[in-house]
Amino acid sequence: MSVDKFALRNLKDKRVLVMGLGLFGGGAGVARFLVNHGAQVTVTDLKGEEDLQESLEALKGLPIRYRLGGHKEEDFKDADMIVVNPAVPRESRFLEIARKAEVVLETEMNLFFKLCPARIIGITGTNGKSTVTALVGSILKEFHPGTWVGGNIGRSLLEDVEKIGTGDLVVLELSSFQLEALGEIKKSPQVAVVSNLSPNHLDRHKTIENYISAKKNILRFQGPEDFAILNRDDAEVKGWKGECKSQVIFISTEEELQEGIYLHRTNAGQGGETGQILVRLKDKEEVLDVMKDFRLPGRHNLENALLAVAAAYILEAKEEHIRAGLCEFKGLEHRLEPVAEIGGVRYYNDSIATTPEATIAALAALSGPIILIAGGYDKGLSFEGLAERIRERVKACVLLGQTALKIKMAIGQARESTPEIKEASSLAEAVQVARLMAVPGDTVLLSPASASYDMFRNFAERGRQFKELVTADAAD
């Protein structure tokens, strides 16, 4: 299998509309790709020039026409192809205009799947998918130089598709939005990894059933030669085995598996509870002593490590490659990221935590009294489970954003006394309030349990601002 050169040549002089430039690289990447292959490109976005400054800078000097601050109906009628940002709702009236005009609709990820000549390892889940993606990449790069990492983790690989060889390995983080679109072309990765499943993006998917259905596209179109790696510790995901046409491998940190890959727990090293990984697959049984230098905190990161090890193992990674890849990996920005210790108070940036379950995992991973900064854009999720964990683990909460009142009300419905709750009108105020409440031995944790779009362009901007505020306090 090689890159479809005819498909690439066929882009020349085509009128292509990129709908949704975005801020994470996919829109800019596909626009550059299209220009480089001779397409006449127009970019349209509801956001204006100021909000899209970083992405526009990445396209500076290219022959692209821009329609910013709103869409024009004629652009959707006159195009030969529209590349749709995965965040655009399928019921958009502009997409309906395009369908009636019989315009071809594509996405950046769908184009990549159609063109990629290499084996694809796809990772999804409500939480942890970025960490698993990066961990898989870290291990594979120890023995396979032709390893590419991208997707929803923040890097489009479409521009690199002609450099990718048939023997290479491509590791992609896949969101529910991207998977929803992949279902339209009936494609799944050859290796599918699913970390966990809990309600998310209900503002877009409307029901949990729709969300689950989108996620299942990661394995729905696999064949008997493919692999599905599922987290048996997740109540939803473990039930997906019956729908798989591929070879299923379970992982577990909680139980000994007769077949699968699981963690044999021990208390070892400064990293706390770790253990050895036991592999039981068909007629193969092996002990992998690879966890001693793995330092990411929390049970959820043990699950992440096992998922990554399972994916790398079936791709023929050896024990020494797995050990080195786990050891080299220091974590991702905005994911339980240590920021500073000031006056005996530790600060952690967990801005990626856009669901209650992600914040629950962060609370379980840290020790000592916690002052939690939470709240943000409302995706329609319930905070009742998080409220229970807050009552158990949190000394005080500083709440902000659209979900502040919902979180406060959920905590207030608890059966016992609640932690002290403060409200803030901005992240700067929240950091200041938390700093004044903290004493030596406390941890101030930004883990919003909510998306960022009510106050920030994305979670990365929120996390960066938090770090700047904290380190400014340290400088003072």
C-alpha positions in Angstrom: 0.0 0.0 0.0 1.3 3.5 -0.9 0.0 7.0 -0.9 -2.7 7.5 -3.5 -0.9 9.8 -5.9 -3.9 10.1 -8.1 -6.0 11.4 -5.2 -3.3 14.0 -4.5 -3.0 15.1 -8.1 -6.8 15.4 -8.2 -6.7 18.2 -5.7 -5.0 20.6 -8.3 -7.2 23.6 -9.1 -10.1 22.3 -7.0 -12.1 24.9 -5.0 -11.7 23.7 -1.4 -13.4 25.4 1.5 -11.8 24.7 5.0 -14.7 25.1 7.5 -13.2 25.9 10.9 -9.6 26.9 11.2 -9.4 26.2 14.9 -6.5 26.6 17.3 -5.0 23.1 17.6 -3.3 22.7 14.3 -5.7 20.5 12.3 -7.2 23.4 10.3 -3.9 25.1 9.5 -2.3 21.7 8.7 -5.0 20.8 6.2 -5.0 24.3 4.6 -1.2 24.0 4.0 -1.6 20.5 2.6 -4.3 21.6 0.2 -2.3 24.7 -1.0 0.8 22.5 -1.5 -1.2 20.2 -3.8 -2.5 23.0 -6.0 -6.0 23.6 -4.5 -7.7 27.0 -4.5 -8.3 27.3 -0.7 -10.8 29.4 1.2 -10.8 29.3 5.0 -14.0 30.2 6.8 -14.5 30.5 10.6 -17.1 32.0 13.0 -14.2 33.4 15.0 -12.5 36.6 14.0 -8.9 37.4 13.2 -7.9 38.2 16.8 -9.1 34.9 18.2 -7.4 32.9 15.4 -4.1 34.8 15.5 -1.8 31.8 16.1 -3.4 29.7 13.4 -3.3 32.6 10.9 0.3 33.2 11.6 1.0 29.6 10.7 -0.5 30.2 7.3 1.1 33.6 6.6 2.2 34.1 3.0 0.1 31.3 1.5 -2.4 32.1 -1.3 -5.5 31.6 0.9 -8.7 33.6 0.9 -10.3 34.2 4.3 -13.9 34.5 5.4 -13.6 35.2 9.2 -16.2 36.2 11.7 -19.0 34.3 10.0 -19.8 32.0 7.1 -21.1 33.0 3.6 -23.8 30.7 2.0 -22.3 31.0 -1.4 -19.0 29.5 -0.3 -20.8 26.3 0.6 -22.6 26.1 -2.8 -19.7 26.9 -5.0 -16.9 24.7 -3.5 -15.8 21.4 -5.1 -14.9 20.1 -1.6 -15.4 21.2 2.0 -13.0 20.1 4.7 -15.0 20.3 7.9 -13.5 20.8 11.3 -14.6 17.9 13.5 -16.1 20.3 16.1 -18.7 21.5 13.6 -22.1 19.9 14.3 -23.3 17.6 11.6 -26.7 19.4 11.6 -25.1 22.8 10.7 -27.3 24.6 8.2 -24.2 25.4 6.2 -23.4 21.8 5.8 -27.0 21.1 4.7 -26.6 23.8 2.0 -23.4 22.0 0.8 -25.2 18.6 0.8 -28.1 20.0 -1.3 -25.5 21.4 -3.7 -23.8 17.9 -3.8 -20.5 19.3 -2.6 -18.0 16.6 -1.3 -17.6 16.8 2.5 -14.3 15.7 4.1 -12.4 16.0 7.3 -8.7 16.3 7.9 -8.6 12.9 9.7 -10.7 11.2 7.0 -8.3 12.5 4.3 -5.4 11.1 6.3 -7.0 7.7 6.8 -7.7 7.5 3.0 -4.1 8.4 2.1 -1.9 6.9 4.9 0.1 3.9 3.6 1.2 2.8 7.1 -0.3 0.8 10.0 -2.4 3.1 12.3 -2.6 2.7 16.1 -5.7 4.7 17.2 -6.3 5.7 20.8 -9.5 7.0 22.3 -11.4 7.3 25.6 -13.0 10.0 27.6 -9.9 10.5 29.7 -6.2 9.6 29.3 -6.1 9.3 25.5 -3.4 12.0 25.1 -1.2 10.4 27.7 -1.6 6.9 26.2 -0.9 8.2 22.7 2.3 9.9 23.9 3.3 6.8 25.9 2.8 4.5 22.9 4.9 6.9 20.8 7.6 7.0 23.4 7.9 3.2 23.5 7.7 2.6 19.8 10.4 5.2 19.0 12.8 3.2 21.2 13.0 0.5 18.4 11.1 1.8 15.4 12.5 5.0 13.9 9.6 5.3 11.5 7.1 6.2 14.2 4.8 9.1 13.8 2.6 10.6 16.6 -0.3 13.1 16.0 -4.0 13.5 15.7 -6.1 15.1 18.4 -3.0 15.4 20.6 -2.2 18.6 18.7 -0.4 17.8 15.5 -1.8 17.1 12.1 0.1 14.4 10.2 -1.7 15.1 6.9 1.2 17.3 5.7 3.6 14.4 6.3 1.6 11.7 4.6 3.9 11.5 1.6 6.9 11.0 3.9 5.2 8.1 5.7 6.3 4.7 4.5 4.4 1.4 4.3 6.6 0.0 7.1 6.1 2.9 9.4 3.8 3.1 12.5 1.4 6.0 13.0 0.0 6.7 16.5 -3.1 8.8 16.5 -5.2 10.2 19.3 -8.8 10.2 18.1 -11.6 12.3 19.6 -15.3 11.3 19.5 -15.8 14.1 16.8 -13.1 12.6 14.6 -14.4 9.1 15.1 -17.9 10.2 14.3 -16.7 11.4 10.9 -14.6 8.2 10.3 -17.8 6.2 10.6 -19.0 7.9 7.4 -16.1 6.3 5.4 -16.2 3.1 7.4 -12.6 3.1 8.5 -11.0 2.0 11.8 -7.3 1.8 12.8 -5.6 -1.5 12.6 -4.8 -1.3 16.3 -7.6 0.3 18.4 -6.9 1.3 22.1 -9.8 2.4 24.4 -9.0 3.8 27.8 -12.4 4.4 29.4 -15.8 5.8 28.8 -17.9 8.3 30.8 -20.4 11.0 29.7 -18.8 13.8 27.7 -19.6 16.3 25.0 -23.3 15.9 25.5 -23.7 19.5 24.3 -22.7 18.1 20.9 -23.7 14.5 20.9 -27.0 15.1 22.8 -27.2 11.6 24.3 -24.7 9.2 25.9 -25.8 6.6 23.4 -24.7 8.9 20.5 -21.4 9.5 22.2 -20.7 5.8 22.8 -21.7 5.0 19.2 -19.1 7.6 17.9 -16.4 6.1 20.1 -17.1 2.6 18.9 -16.1 3.6 15.4 -12.5 3.1 16.5 -13.2 -0.7 16.3 -16.4 -1.0 14.3 -14.7 -1.5 10.9 -11.8 -3.6 12.0 -11.1 -7.1 10.6 -9.8 -10.4 12.1 -6.2 -9.4 11.6 -6.6 -6.3 13.6 -6.4 -5.7 17.4 -8.7 -4.0 19.9 -7.1 -3.2 23.3 -9.7 -2.6 25.9 -9.6 -1.6 29.6 -11.3 -4.3 31.5 -11.4 -2.1 34.6 -13.9 0.2 32.9 -17.5 -1.0 33.2 -18.6 0.3 29.8 -15.5 -0.6 27.7 -15.2 -4.2 28.9 -18.6 -4.9 27.4 -17.4 -4.0 23.9 -15.7 -7.3 23.3 -18.8 -8.9 21.9 -19.0 -6.3 19.1 -15.4 -6.7 18.0 -14.5 -8.5 14.8 -10.8 -8.1 15.7 -8.6 -9.8 18.2 -9.4 -8.4 21.7 -6.7 -7.9 24.4 -7.9 -6.8 27.8 -5.7 -4.9 30.3 -6.3 -4.6 34.0 -4.7 -3.0 37.0 -7.3 -4.6 39.3 -7.6 -8.3 38.6 -5.5 -11.2 37.5 -6.4 -12.1 33.9 -6.4 -15.6 32.5 -5.8 -14.0 29.1 -4.6 -10.4 28.7 -2.1 -8.0 30.2 -2.3 -7.1 33.8 -0.5 -5.5 36.7 0.9 -7.6 39.5 1.1 -5.0 42.3 4.0 -4.4 44.6 5.1 -1.4 46.8 8.3 -0.4 45.2 10.5 2.7 44.8 9.7 6.4 45.4 6.9 6.3 42.9 4.7 4.4 45.3 2.6 1.4 44.3 3.8 -0.1 41.0 4.5 -3.7 40.1 5.4 -6.0 37.3 3.4 -6.4 34.1 2.2 -10.0 33.3 1.4 -10.9 29.7 -0.8 -13.9 29.0 -1.7 -14.2 25.4 -2.8 -17.5 23.8 0.3 -19.7 24.2 2.6 -16.9 25.4 3.3 -16.0 29.0 5.9 -13.3 30.0 6.8 -11.1 33.0 7.8 -7.6 32.1 9.7 -5.9 34.9 9.4 -2.4 33.4 7.5 -0.2 35.9 10.2 0.7 38.5 11.1 4.0 36.8 7.6 5.0 35.8 6.8 8.1 37.8 3.4 9.4 36.7 1.1 9.5 39.8 -2.3 7.9 40.2 -4.0 4.6 39.4 -5.3 6.1 36.2 -1.7 6.5 34.9 -1.1 2.8 35.7 -4.0 2.1 33.4 -2.6 4.4 30.8 0.8 2.6 31.0 -0.8 -0.8 30.6 -2.7 0.3 27.6 0.4 1.7 26.0 2.5 -1.4 26.9 -0.2 -3.7 25.3 -0.2 -1.7 22.1 3.6 -1.7 21.9 3.9 -5.3 22.8 1.7 -6.6 20.0 3.8 -4.4 17.6 6.8 -6.4 18.8 8.3 -4.1 21.4 10.7 -6.0 23.7 11.1 -5.6 27.4 14.0 -3.2 27.1 12.1 -1.0 24.7 9.1 -0.8 27.0 11.2 -0.1 30.0 13.1 2.7 28.3 10.0 4.3 26.8 8.2 4.4 30.2 11.3 5.7 31.9 11.8 8.5 29.3 8.2 9.7 29.5 7.8 12.6 32.0 4.2 13.4 31.3 2.4 16.0 29.2 1.8 19.6 29.6 -1.5 20.5 31.4 -1.9 16.9 32.7 -1.2 16.8 36.4 1.8 18.9 35.6 3.9 20.1 38.6 4.2 23.9 38.3 6.0 25.1 41.4 6.4 24.8 45.2 6.1 28.1 46.9 6.3 28.5 50.6 5.7 24.8 51.1 2.6 24.8 48.9 2.7 22.7 45.7 0.9 23.8 42.6 -0.4 21.5 39.8 -1.8 22.3 36.4 -4.4 19.8 35.3 -6.2 22.0 32.8 -6.8 19.1 30.4 -9.3 17.8 33.0 -12.5 18.8 31.1 -14.7 16.1 32.7 -15.7 15.3 36.3 -14.0 11.9 36.0 -10.7 13.4 35.0 -10.8 15.6 38.1 -11.7 12.6 40.2 -8.6 10.8 38.9 -6.5 13.9 39.7 -7.8 14.0 43.3 -7.0 10.3 43.8 -3.5 10.8 42.5 -2.4 13.5 44.9 -1.8 13.2 48.6 -2.3 15.8 51.4 -4.8 18.6 51.7 -6.0 20.0 48.4 -7.4 23.4 47.4 -9.2 22.7 44.1 -9.7 25.4 41.4 -12.6 24.1 39.2 -15.3 25.3 36.8 -15.7 26.4 33.3 -17.8 25.9 30.2 -20.9 23.7 30.6 -20.9 20.6 28.5 -24.1 19.3 30.2 -22.4 16.9 32.5 -23.4 15.8 36.0 -21.1 16.8 38.9 -22.7 14.6 41.6 -19.9 11.9 41.6 -17.3 14.6 41.7 -19.0 16.3 44.6 -18.6 13.1 46.7 -14.9 13.0 45.9 -14.5 16.7 46.7 -16.1 16.1 50.1 -13.6 13.2 50.8 -10.4 14.8 49.5 -10.7 18.6 49.2 -10.0 21.1 51.9 -11.4 24.1 50.0 -12.8 24.8 46.5 -12.4 28.0 44.4 -15.1 27.9 41.7 -15.4 30.0 38.5 -17.0 29.9 35.1 -20.4 28.7 33.8 -20.4 25.5 35.9 -19.4 27.1 39.2 -23.0 27.2 40.5 -23.7 23.6 39.3 -20.6 22.3 41.1 -21.4 24.4 44.3 -25.0 23.0 44.3 -23.8 19.4 43.8 -21.4 19.8 46.8 -24.1 21.4 48.8 -26.3 18.3 48.4 -23.8 16.2 50.1 -24.8 14.4 53.3 -22.0 15.7 55.6 -20.2 19.0 56.1 -18.7 20.4 53.0 -15.3 22.0 52.2 -15.0 25.7 52.3 -16.2 27.2 49.0 -15.1 30.4 47.4 -16.1 31.9 44.0 -14.0 33.9 41.6 -14.7 36.0 38.6 -11.4 35.1 36.8 -8.6 32.6 37.0 -6.3 35.3 38.3 -8.7 35.9 41.2 -9.0 32.2 41.8 -5.3 31.7 42.0 -5.0 34.7 44.4 -7.8 33.3 46.6 -6.2 29.8 46.7 -2.8 31.3 47.5 -4.3 33.1 50.5 -6.1 30.0 51.8 -3.1 27.7 51.4 -0.6 26.8 54.2 2.6 24.7 54.0 1.8 21.1 53.1 -1.2 22.0 50.9 -1.6 21.4 47.2 -3.3 23.9 44.9 -4.8 22.0 42.0 -6.2 23.5 38.8 -8.5 20.6 37.6 -11.6 22.3 36.2 -13.8 19.3 35.4 -15.2 21.5 32.7 -14.2 22.8 29.2 -12.6 26.2 28.8 -14.6 27.9 26.1 -16.5 30.3 28.4 -13.3 32.2 29.4 -10.5 30.9 27.2 -9.8 29.8 23.6 -8.9 26.3 24.8 -7.6 24.3 27.8 -4.0 25.0 26.8 -4.5 28.7 27.1 -6.1 28.2 30.5 -3.2 26.0 31.7 -0.6 28.4 30.4 -2.3 31.4 32.2 -2.4 29.4 35.4 1.3 28.6 35.3 2.1 32.3 34.5 0.0 33.4 37.5 1.6 30.9 39.8 5.2 31.6 38.7 4.5 35.4 38.9 3.6 34.8 42.6 6.8 32.9 43.1 8.8 35.8 41.5 7.1 38.3 43.9 
